[in-house]
Amino acid sequence: MNTETQPSKPNFGRRGELLVVIQFVLLFAFIFLPVWRPGVSAELLEATWLFRVTIGVAMGVIGLVLGALGSHHIRDYLTPLPYPVDHSQLVQHGVYAIVRHPLYASQLFAAFGYVVYQLSLSHLLLLALGFLFFDYKAGKEEGWLSERHPEYVEYARRVRKFIPWVY
């Protein structure tokens, strides 16, 4: 009888740890990225100031509301990892009835608000990268959620991923 044990596989990364690291890198890159406005004149900035502030604040508020409500509704299952906790239940009420990933969407809305306020092409490009990243991360998370909660597939058909009633 062979009593040798197999070496255990490393656990880091199997529950999305690397995705969390990348998310924080993108967040800090967005915060510290210099504003770049090629071809935007001081006159245009002045003429559009009220519009940019209004849209920027509105998107920021939407982001805060999505983040707060999303965190509240999954407070018992909240983890920084995209892999669901063992005791998770599928939450389909509250903000989760209109968007599947309100915590990711909150960051995208807030970032979009900043892009509009600053008219920053550098931040717009990073936002596009962030959108692709969150779309990928949400896809991984949805695979795990579908394994754990078979009803997730129907839920995903009914509710949009990031932008209520749109995407």
N, C-alpha and C positions, 0 to 999 in steps of 0.2 A: 504494500500500500504506500503510495506516494503522499507524504505529509507536507511536501514543500508548498508554500503558498505563493501565489502569483504576486508579483510586485503590483502595488496599487497604482492606478493611473492618477496623475495629478488632477485635482479638482478645480484648480483655477481656470476660469474661462468656460466651464461647462454650464454655468447658469447665467452667463452674460456679463461677467465681471469686466471683460475687455471693452464691451460696449459702454459700460458706465464710465470707464477711464476715458474713452474717446469722447463721450458726451461732455465730460468736464473740460477736456482739452478744447473742444469746440466752444464751450461757454466762455472760457478765459480768453481764447483767441478773439471772440466777438467783442468782449469787453475792452481788450487792449489794442485791437486793430485800429490803426489810424483812419480817420475819415478821409476819403478820397472822392473828390467831386470834379472830375475832368469836364471842363466846358460849362460849369455852372457859375454864373456871374453873381456878384454881390447884389445886383438889382433883382435878379430872379429870387434869390434867397429872401430878400426883404419883401418882395411882392407876394410870395407864397407863405410867409411866416405863419399867419393865422390858420391857414388851411393845414399846413404841416403839423402845427401844434395840436389842432383839433383831431386830426387823424391819428397822430402819434399817441395822444392821451387816450383816445377811444380804443385803439388796439391794445395799449397797455392795460387798460381797465378790463377789457375782454380777457386778456391773458391772465390777469390776477383772479378774476372770477372763475375762469375755467380751472386754474390751478387750485384755488381754495376749495371749490366744490368737489373737484375730482379727488383731492386729498381727503376731504371729509367723508365722502361716500365709500372710500376703500380704506379708511383709517385702520381697520383691524387686519388688513392684508397688505398694507403699504410696505414696500421694501425698495431699496435703491436698485435692486437687480430686476431685469425683465422676467426672470424665471419666477413663476408663481410660488408663494409659500404653500407648505403642505396643507394647511387648514383653510385655504382660500375657497371662497364661494364666488360664483359669477355674479357680478353686480351689473344690473341692467336698468336701474332706476336713477332718478335725479339727472345729473348732467350726463351720466352714462347712457341715458335714453336718447341723447341727441348727438353724442360723439363717443367713439370707442376709446380714444386715447386723449382725454382732456389734459393730462399732465404734459404730454409732449406738445399738444396743440397750444397750451398756454405759453410755452417758450417760443414757439413759432410766431404766434400773434404778437407777443411783446417785442420780439426781434423785428418783425415787420413794422411795428409802430416806430421803432428807433430808426429803421432804414428810411421811412417816409419823413420823419422829423429831420434827419440829417441830410437827406438826399445823397447818401453815401453809396457809391458804386462798390467800394470794397466790402461794405457790410451786406449789400445786396447779393454779391457773389458768395459770401460766406453763409448767408441765409439759405441760398439755393443748395449749397452743400449740406447744410444742417437739415433741410427738408428731406434730401435724399437719405441722409443718415437716419433720421427718425422714421422714415418710411421703411427702411431696412430693419431697424431695431423693432419696430412695431410688428413687422412680419415674423420675425423670430419669436417674439412674445406671443403672437397669435397662434403660431404652431404649437407652442407649449400649452397655451390655454385650451386649444382644441383637443389636445390629448387628455387633459385633465377634465374638461367640461365639454362633452360632445355637443351640447346645445349652443356652444359658441359659434358654430358654423351658421346656424340660422340667425343668431344675433348679428353676426357680421354682415349678413345679407340685408338686414333691416337698417342698420345704423352706420353712418359714415365714419371714416377713420379719424380725420383731423378737423375738417371744416364742416360744421353742421349743415346737413342737407345738400352738400356740394361734393366733398371728397373725404 
